[in-house]
């Protein structure tokens, strides 16, 4: 049987939820649209300023990237890498108060064969990403995940297909088709990669293997193209999922490298995660 106290408690809960929907921005007192913590409510413009400040301050605190250093941005066209690219463009723009001082480049890794995508879908994704990278004006490179199977062999074949430092090249259907042909590798390497993935026992192990192969190839491409840092668009949500998976697999000792801002396990190539 309901009591008066239960009714009052239910009313207080409703009142609290109503108050949260009417909260004001902690900076400008406008209507808040995002609450990142219990007492940190932001409107849209203040939230974007907050994210930009956090992004730039991560470089100043870590002091990992030096002035004029070449940094390779891993761009896939997804939400995380797109946000990272946008923040880098803002930090290098003329309007920025405290500009970023490194020299960015872009790398797109085609994983269509691993995902089982058709040639037409791979061509569509390839063209979409190339158009975005070309509009930035930064040097960009394109490779495919199958190239990782040839890292342990002596080969004169480059790891990147498309590689340009200019925006003057017109992006046409023939160019995209030529790029896909440049990315193609021997059937033996493709079959080796497929057999390796098929031999994994679980989806978690397969995702972990793909992530390791991806990092190996990114490090190799960075060395080949003259970059000393690789920037990833890993968010805190993605890293949280990865953290739980690593602990479940008994790799808790590597947590500080997997979750930290800088990962120096590749020696001369350092991976950074400014969005974590």
N, C-alpha and C positions, 0 to 999 in steps of 0.2 A: 504494500500500500504506500502511495506517495506521501511524503511529508512536506511541510512548508520549507524545510531546509533544502530538500532536493529541488524544489521549484526555484528557490533563490540561486542555488548553484548553477542550474541550467541557464538562468537568465544572465548570470555573470559571464558564462562562457560565450553566449551569444553577443553580449556587449563587447567582450574582448575582441571577437572576430570582426565585429562591425568597426571597432576602433582601428584595427589593423588596416582595413580597406580604406580608411580615411586618413591615413598617416601622411605627414608632410615630409618633403625632402629635408634631410638634416643640414644641407648647405644653403639652399635658396628658398626653402619654405614653400615650394610649389608642390602640386600633387605628386606623390611618390608612385612609381610604377614597378620598382624592384626593391626587394628587401634581401640583402645579402647576409646580414646577421640579425640578431634579435633587435638591436637598437640602431642598425645602419640601414636607413631607407633613402633611396635616391630617385630622382626624376631621371628622365632619359638622358638629357645633356650632361648632368652631373655624374651619372653612372659611366658614360663614355669617357669623361675626363678622368674619372677614378681609375678605369681600366688602363687608359693611356699612361697615367702616372705610374701605376704598378708595373707596367710593361717596361718602361724606360728605367725605372729605379732598379729593376732586377739586374741590369747591366752594370749600373754604377756600384751596386753593393758587391757583386761578385768579382768585378775587375778581371774577368776571364778574357774578354775581347778587347784588344788594343786598338788604338786609332789607326785607321787605314788598313786594317786586317780584312782579308777576303772571307766572307761567310756565305756558305751555301744553304739556301732555304729549301727544305724538302716540301714541295708543293704537290698536292694531289687533287685540288679542286674542292675538297670537303670544307666543312665549317671551320675546323680548327686551323688548317693551313691557310684558308682564305682570311680569317681574322688576323693571323700572324702577318701575312703579307700586307694587309691593310695598315696595321700598326707600324710596320717597318716603313711603308710609304709615307705615313704621316710623320714619322720621326726623321725622315730624310728630306721632307719638303721645306721650301723656303720660309713658310709661315711658322715652322716649329721653333719654339723658344730655346730648347736645349736639344740640338740635333744629335742623332746617332752618327757615329763617326766611322763605322765600318763600311765596307764595299760589298753589297749583296749580289748574289747570283741565285738562279733558280734551277731546280732539278725536278723533273717529273719522271716517276718510275711507273711504267706500264705493267700492271699485274693481271691483264685480261685473260691470259692463258691459264693462270692459276685459278681464277674465279670462274673459268668455263664460259667466258663471253665469246660471242661470235665476232667474226672479222668486221662486220658492219658496225657493231656496237663499239668495238675497240677503236675503229676509225672515227666514230662520232665523238667518243670521249677524248681521243687524241686531239682532234680539231678544236674542241671546246677549251681544253687546257692550254693549247698552243696560242690561241687567240688572247687569253688572259695574260699569259706570260709575255707575249709580244707587246701588249699595250703598256706594260710596266716600264719598258725601256732598259731593263736589266739584262745582262747576259743570261741565257737560259740553255739548258741541256735536257736531253730526253734519253732514257734508257729503259730496259725491261728487266724484270726480275730473273728471267732465265740466264742472263749474263753472269749471275753469281756462280753458276756451275763451272765456269771457265776460269775462275780466279786462281785455282791451284795449278793451272797449266800455263806454260809459256806460249803466248799467242800474240800476234801482231794486230789482231782485231781490236778496235777501240771499244771502250765500255759504253760510250754515248753515241747515239745516232745523230739527232739534230743537235747542233752546237753552234750558237751564234752570239755575237756581241753587238749586233746592230739590229735596228728595227726597220731597215730599208727593204728587207726581203718580203715580197708579197706572199701572203699565205693563201695558197690555192689548193684545189682538190688534188692536183698532181703532186704538190709538195707534201701533203699529208700522206698520200699513197707511197711516195718515195721514202718518207720517214719510217713508215711501217715496214717497208722492205729492208731498210737499214737495220731495224731492230730485230729482224728475224735471225735466228740462230739455227744450228744444225739440229736435226731431229734427235740425235743422240743426247744432246744436252737437255732438250725439252723432255725426253723420256726419262732421263735420270732425275730431273726435278719432280716429275709426276710420280715416279716410283718412290721417291723419298717421302713425298707427302702422303701417298697412299699407305705407306708402311707405318705411319703414326697410328696409335691406338685410340686416341681421343681427340675431340675437337679442340680442347685446351692445348694439348701438345702440338697440334697442327698450327694453331694461331701463334704459339710461342716460336715454333720453328720458322714460320714465315717472317715474324718480327726479327729474329736473329739474322736470317738471310738478307732481309731488307737493310739492316744496319751494316752488315758486312759489305754489301754492294755500295751503299752510300759512302762508306769510308773509302772504298777503292776508287769511286768516281771522284771524290774530293781530292784524293792524291793525284789522280791523272789530270785533273783540270786546274790544279794549283790552289785549292782552298784548304785552309787549316782548321776551320770550324764548320759544323753542320748544325743547323737550327731546325728543331722539330716543333710541330704544332700540337704536342700532347697537352690536353687539358687535365685539370684535377680529377674530373670524373673518370676519364680513361685511365689515368695513373692509379686511381683507387681500385678499379677493377683489376688492373695488372698486378697491383700489390697483393690483393687477396689470392690471385692465381699463383703468384710466385711463392707466397708463404705456404699454400697448400701443396706445392711441389717441393718444398724443403729448401728454398733458396732465399731464406730470410736474411742471410748474411750479406746479400747483394742489394739490400733495400736502399741503402744510402746512395748507391750509384744509379739504381733504376728510377728513384724518385727525386733525386737532387737536381739542382740547376745544371751542373756540369758533369759529364760522364767521360772520364779520360782513360777508359779501358783499351782504347784503340791506339794508345801511344801518341803519335804525332797528330791524330785527328781527334778533336774534342766535340762531343755532342752536347748541345745546350737546349734547355727547355724553358723558355721565358714565359710560357702560358700556364705553368703548373700551379 
